[in-house]
Amino acid sequence: MTKETTVVHLMRHGEVHNPEGILYGRLPGYHLSELGRQMADRVADYVADRDITHVVASPLTRAQETAEPIGKVHGLEVAVDERLIEAENVFEGKTFGVGDGSLRNPAYWKYLTNPFKPSWGEPYLEQVVRMMGALAAARDAARGHEAVCVSHQLPIWIVRSFAERRRLWHDPRRRQCSLASLTSFTYEGDRIVSIGYREPARDLLPAHLVGKGGKGKPVGKSFGA
């Protein structure tokens, strides 16, 4: 008996309006920039002919705004799954850097002792558990079809790393997860059989965020997306 094929696309949201360069994390009120809205529209056009029957997003505003045009083009309400939310981070609401950010304050140094967990935020394994749960829920909601889940860079990269059996600790500059990108998990029944990656809005990326291309190459700086 042939098992049904289901595809779940994990999408990172578009660019956020954040002129102060704050690590916004889970903070409310951060909307897409005009460019971010263009990115969301671009991906909606890109997947318009796909067999998408379920659209779900993180509860954060930037993710909801990214998912909206995809839901609209397919005539679907955008569901909310709390498990797709950004990773928790103790530096949320602050600038982060050695020269002019939170790293100058010795009070924060204690959070930098264990990059393998990591000590500054939500443990990687906890992100894996919730993201795998969100993927499974989207798969079940779209059995035999396709689903789009809008989430955030770190949780997407961590669950992909887990599924591809790579170590979870990593250099953030080497994540392959650009703004408005699609990391697609193909299931046969309940089993992941392949993972793909595409950047439908690559030509809209600001120059400083465009990587060199290829797996494991730097993709640029971001502020907690």
N, C-alpha and C positions, 0 to 999 in steps of 0.2 A: 504494500500500500504506500503510495507516494504522499509524503507529508507536505502540507501547504507551505508556501513561501511567503514570508512577511518581511517587509523592510521598515526599519525604524530609523529615521534621520534625526540625529542630534544636531541641532543648529545653535551656533553661538549668536547672540543678539548683535545688532548693528552698533555703530559708533554712538557714544553717549556724549551729551553736552556737559563738559566738565573742564571749564577753562582754568580752574584752580589746581588741577592735577591731584585731586583728592583720591585716596584709596577708598572708594565709596562702598564696596562690599555689599552688605545687605541693607544699607541705608535707604529709606524711602525717598521718592521725589526726584530721582535722576532719570530724565527723559532722553530719548534719542535726539541726537542733533539732526539738522536738516539732511546732512550726508547719511546719517544712520537710517533715516526714513527712506532715502533712495536705495540704500542697501537692502532694506526689508522688501521694498517693492521689486527690486531686481530678483531676489530669490523667489518671491511669489510668482513672478513671470517664469522663472526657470523651472519651477515645479508645477506649473499650471496644467500640464498634460499628464502628470503622474497620477497614479491611482491612490490618491490620498483620501482616507476616510476618517482620520482622527488627527486633530491638532491640539496640542497641550503645551503649556508654558509654565515656567517659574512664576511665582506670584509677584516678582519684582517688576516695576513699571517698564523698564527697558526691554524685558523679555516679552511682556504682554503686548507692547507696541510693535515689536518685531513680528510676533505671531499673527497679529491682526490682519494684515493683507493676505497672508497665506490662507487663513480661515475664510476670508471674504471671497477669494477667487474660487474656492471649493465649496462655498455655501455651508460652511461649518462653524459652529460656535467654538471658541477657544476655551478649552478646559484648563483648570489650574491643578498642578501637582506640586505640593510643597517640597517634595524630594528633589526637584530640579533646581532648587535655590542655590545661590552662590555659596561658596565655602565660607565658614566663619573665620574671622581674622582679627587679632587683637589690635592691629594697626588701622582698623576701619575708622574713617573720618579724619585721618591724618595724612600728611604728605610723607612719603617714604623714600629716604635717600641718605647717603652718608654725609654729603656736604650741607644740605639744607632741610633735612627731614627728621623723622623720629629717631633715626639711628644715632643722632648726636646726643640723645638723652639716655644717660646710663640706666635709668629706671626701666627701659625697655630691653636692655641687653639680655636679661634673664630669659626672654622669650625666644632667643636665637641660639639656644644651647643644643637643640636636637633637630637637625634638618630632616631626619629620617621619619619623624612622626607625622607632621612637624610640630615643634613646640610653640609656634606662634599662632596656631589656629586649629581648625577641625582636623582630626586625624585622617590620614589618607584612607585607612580601612573603613572608617565610618562613611566617607564619601562613596566608596565603592558599594557598600551595602545599600545605601539609599538610591544611588543612581542605577544599580542593577534592578532594584525594585521598580523604579520609574520606567525603565526600559521594558521590563516584563509586563507592566500594566499597559503600556502603549501597544506592545505586541499583541496582547490579548484583546485590546479594543479594536485592533485593525487586522485581525486574523485573515490571512490570504490577500491582504492589501498593503497599504503603506501608511505610516504615521510620521508626523513631524513633532519633535519635542524641542522647544526653545529653552536653552539653559545658558551656562556661563563657562568661560574658558577652562578654569581649573577642574571643576567636576567632570567636564567632558573629557579632558585629557587624562585624568586619573582613571576613569572607567574604561577608556580605550586602552590605556597601558595595562590595566588588569586583564582585560579580555585578550590582549595580544601577549600576555605573559611576560611583560617587562617589569622591571622594578618600578615602584611607585615614586620614590624620591628622584628628583631630576633638577636640571637647570631650567628655570622658567623661560629663559630666552630661547630654548629649543623646543618649545611646544609647537606642534603643528595644529594650530586651531585659530585661524585668523578670524577677524570680524565677519559675521554673516556666513561663515563656512558651514559645510554639511559633513558630518562624520556619520556614515551610514552603516548600520548593522543589519545584515541579512540573516534571517532565521529560516531554518527548515524545521517545522514544528516548533519546539522550544529551544532548539540548539542554534547558537551563532555559528554560521559557516563561513562568513567573510565580513570584512570591514573595509569600507572605502572612504575616500576623502576628496572633497571638491570645494572650490572657492568660486562660486558664481559671481561674486561681487569683487573679485580681485582687482579689476581695473579702477575701482572706486576707492581702494585703500589709500590712505595718506602715505606719502613716499617713505616716511620713517618707519612704517609698519610693514612694508613689503619685504618679505624674506628673500633668500637666495633661491628658494625652490627646492623641493626634495625633502624626503623624510629626515627629520632630526636636525634640519638647518634652522638657524635663528629666524624667528618671525617678528621680532621687535618688542618694544616696551608697551605695556598696557597698565591700566590702573584698576585692576581687579574686576574683570569683566564677568 
